[in-house]
Amino acid sequence: MRARIVLTCADGMNNKTVAAKQRVTQQTVSKWRARFVIHRVGGLLDAPRPGAPRTIDDARVDAVIAKTLESVPVGANHWSTRTIAREMKLSQTAVTRIWRAFGLQPHRRETFKLSGDPMFVDRVRDIVGLYLDPPLKAMVLCADEKSQIQALDRTQPMLPLAPGIPERRTHDYMRHGTTTLFAALDIATGEVIGEVHRRHRSSEFVRFLRTIEASVPSYLEVHLIMNTGAKAAEDQA
């Protein structure tokens, strides 16, 4: 904003016109215009503020960041604010501020996978293109399966929600084996076609495909996108 004020002033506009153009007050324009005239570009920086002087210099901040990124503590797989504060002889609050400023979250883990398929880019384009621009009179469904879902039931009935009291349930449960969920998402509407089966075989998957066929209007062509596991079950069927 300060740089835009100065550059606009350099075009020969007066303070009132610059203030209207940059949507600031005339006092703001006058302040930064004067500071630039006196101190040039350095005048656009913040002046020293009152208060206690900074106690953690850039070198110590760099050391905390390097320690967080390049090492792990003994007996653990990532640093916590407490452990690295003890290691670096800083307060936990200081470490928290540094981590927040640089977006460091050692406790978080995410997964990724790099494909070795030489046709990966072409296939991604085909799938994404089908999602973004499906053919006319066609429905695009994304199908997947979730097997080995534990069918659990509580030993006693749940107590309902009441004013000031949350819904409550017993801590113990009874096992009723496992179940399998087959689901297909209509990416255009967000609707899901789903079925639950006791077993996870190709015959159950075929029944699910028949359910999809029965659920889709006959005048629509179906494009089914599946991962390799579901595709193998279909091929086996």
C-alpha positions in Angstrom: 0.0 0.0 0.0 2.8 2.4 0.9 4.6 1.7 -2.4 1.4 2.2 -4.4 0.9 5.6 -2.7 4.5 6.7 -3.7 4.2 5.4 -7.2 0.8 7.1 -7.7 2.3 10.4 -6.4 5.1 10.0 -8.8 2.6 10.3 -11.6 2.0 13.9 -10.6 -1.3 13.4 -8.7 -2.2 15.5 -5.6 -2.7 14.0 -2.2 -6.5 14.1 -2.4 -6.6 12.3 -5.8 -4.1 9.7 -4.6 -6.1 9.1 -1.4 -9.3 8.5 -3.4 -7.5 6.2 -5.8 -5.9 4.1 -3.1 -8.9 4.3 -0.7 -6.9 5.8 2.2 -7.0 9.1 4.0 -5.2 12.2 2.8 -3.2 12.1 6.1 -1.9 8.6 5.2 -0.8 9.8 1.8 0.9 12.9 3.2 2.7 10.8 5.9 4.2 8.2 3.5 4.9 10.8 0.8 7.0 12.8 3.2 8.8 9.8 4.6 9.8 8.7 1.1 11.1 12.2 0.2 13.3 12.2 3.4 14.4 8.5 3.7 13.6 7.2 0.2 12.7 3.4 0.1 13.9 2.9 3.7 11.2 5.3 4.8 8.5 2.9 3.8 9.6 0.4 6.5 8.1 0.4 10.0 9.9 2.7 12.4 11.2 1.2 15.7 8.3 0.7 18.1 8.3 1.2 21.8 8.4 -1.7 24.2 10.9 -4.3 25.4 13.7 -5.1 22.9 13.7 -8.4 21.0 15.4 -11.2 22.9 15.5 -13.9 20.3 17.7 -12.9 17.3 17.4 -14.3 13.7 20.3 -16.8 14.3 18.4 -18.5 17.2 15.2 -18.6 15.1 17.1 -20.2 12.3 18.6 -22.7 14.7 15.1 -23.7 16.0 13.8 -24.1 12.4 16.8 -26.2 11.4 16.5 -28.4 14.5 12.9 -29.0 13.8 13.4 -29.9 10.2 16.6 -31.8 10.2 16.6 -33.9 13.4 14.3 -35.9 15.7 14.6 -36.2 19.5 15.9 -39.4 21.2 13.1 -41.8 21.8 10.5 -40.0 19.7 9.6 -39.5 16.0 9.1 -35.8 16.1 9.7 -32.7 18.2 7.2 -31.2 20.5 7.2 -27.5 21.7 8.3 -28.6 25.1 11.1 -30.9 24.1 12.6 -28.5 21.6 12.3 -25.6 24.0 14.4 -27.6 26.5 16.9 -28.5 23.9 17.2 -24.9 22.6 16.9 -23.3 26.0 13.9 -21.3 25.0 10.4 -20.9 26.4 7.6 -23.1 25.0 5.8 -20.0 24.1 8.7 -18.7 22.0 8.9 -22.1 20.1 5.2 -22.0 19.5 5.4 -18.5 18.0 8.3 -19.6 15.7 6.6 -22.7 14.5 3.4 -20.8 13.9 5.2 -18.0 12.0 6.9 -20.6 9.7 4.0 -23.0 9.4 5.8 -25.9 11.1 3.7 -28.8 12.4 5.9 -31.7 13.3 3.0 -33.7 14.8 1.2 -33.9 11.5 1.8 -36.7 9.0 0.3 -37.0 5.5 0.7 -39.7 2.9 1.7 -39.6 -0.8 2.4 -42.0 -3.6 4.4 -41.5 -6.8 3.2 -43.6 -9.7 5.6 -45.5 -11.8 3.1 -45.9 -14.6 4.6 -44.4 -17.8 1.0 -43.7 -18.9 0.2 -41.9 -15.6 -0.2 -38.4 -17.1 -2.4 -39.5 -20.0 -4.6 -41.5 -17.6 -5.0 -38.6 -15.2 -6.0 -36.4 -18.1 -8.6 -38.9 -19.2 -10.1 -39.2 -15.7 -10.0 -35.6 -14.8 -11.4 -34.7 -18.2 -14.3 -37.1 -17.7 -15.0 -35.5 -14.3 -14.9 -31.9 -15.6 -16.5 -32.4 -19.0 -18.7 -35.6 -19.0 -20.3 -36.7 -22.3 -23.9 -35.7 -23.0 -26.6 -38.1 -21.8 -24.1 -39.8 -19.5 -23.6 -40.3 -15.8 -20.0 -40.4 -14.3 -19.8 -42.5 -11.1 -16.8 -42.9 -8.9 -17.0 -46.3 -7.3 -15.0 -47.8 -4.4 -15.3 -50.4 -1.7 -14.6 -50.5 2.0 -14.1 -54.0 3.4 -13.6 -55.3 6.9 -15.8 -52.7 8.6 -16.4 -53.8 12.2 -20.1 -54.2 12.9 -20.2 -53.1 16.5 -23.3 -52.6 18.8 -23.4 -51.1 22.2 -24.3 -53.4 25.1 -27.1 -51.0 26.3 -29.4 -48.5 24.5 -28.0 -45.0 24.0 -29.3 -42.2 26.2 -30.7 -39.4 24.0 -29.6 -35.8 23.8 -31.1 -33.5 26.4 -30.8 -29.8 27.3 -27.3 -29.4 28.8 -26.6 -33.1 28.4 -24.9 -34.7 25.4 -25.9 -38.0 23.9 -24.4 -40.8 25.9 -23.5 -44.4 25.2 -21.8 -47.2 27.0 -18.0 -47.7 26.7 -18.3 -51.4 26.0 -19.7 -53.0 22.8 -20.5 -56.3 21.2 -18.9 -57.5 17.9 -21.1 -58.7 15.1 -18.4 -59.7 12.7 -17.4 -57.5 9.7 -19.2 -56.0 6.8 -18.3 -54.5 3.4 -19.6 -51.2 1.9 -19.8 -50.7 -1.8 -20.5 -47.1 -2.9 -20.7 -45.1 -6.1 -20.6 -41.3 -6.0 -22.4 -39.3 -8.7 -19.9 -36.4 -9.1 -22.6 -34.1 -10.7 -25.2 -34.3 -7.9 -23.3 -35.6 -4.9 -25.7 -38.5 -4.5 -24.4 -41.9 -3.4 -25.5 -45.3 -4.5 -24.5 -47.7 -1.8 -24.9 -51.3 -0.6 -23.7 -53.2 2.4 -22.8 -56.9 2.1 -21.8 -59.5 4.7 -19.0 -60.8 2.5 -16.4 -59.3 0.1 -16.3 -61.4 -3.1 -16.7 -60.8 -6.8 -20.3 -62.0 -6.6 -21.2 -59.2 -4.1 -19.5 -56.7 -6.4 -21.6 -57.9 -9.3 -24.8 -57.5 -7.3 -23.6 -53.9 -6.6 -23.0 -53.3 -10.3 -26.6 -54.5 -11.0 -27.9 -52.1 -8.3 -26.1 -49.2 -10.1 -27.6 -50.3 -13.4 -31.1 -50.4 -11.9 -30.6 -47.0 -10.3 -29.5 -45.1 -13.4 -32.1 -44.1 -16.0 -31.9 -46.3 -19.1 -31.3 -43.3 -21.4 -28.1 -42.5 -19.6 -24.7 -44.0 -20.4 -22.7 -44.9 -17.3 -19.0 -44.2 -17.0 -17.6 -45.9 -13.9 -14.3 -44.9 -12.5 -12.7 -47.4 -10.1 -9.4 -48.1 -8.5 -7.4 -51.2 -9.4 -8.7 -53.2 -6.5 -12.3 -52.8 -7.5 -11.4 -53.3 -11.2 -9.8 -56.6 -10.3 -13.0 -57.7 -8.6 -15.0 -56.8 -11.6 -12.6 -58.6 -14.0 -12.8 -61.7 -11.7 -16.6 -61.5 -11.8 
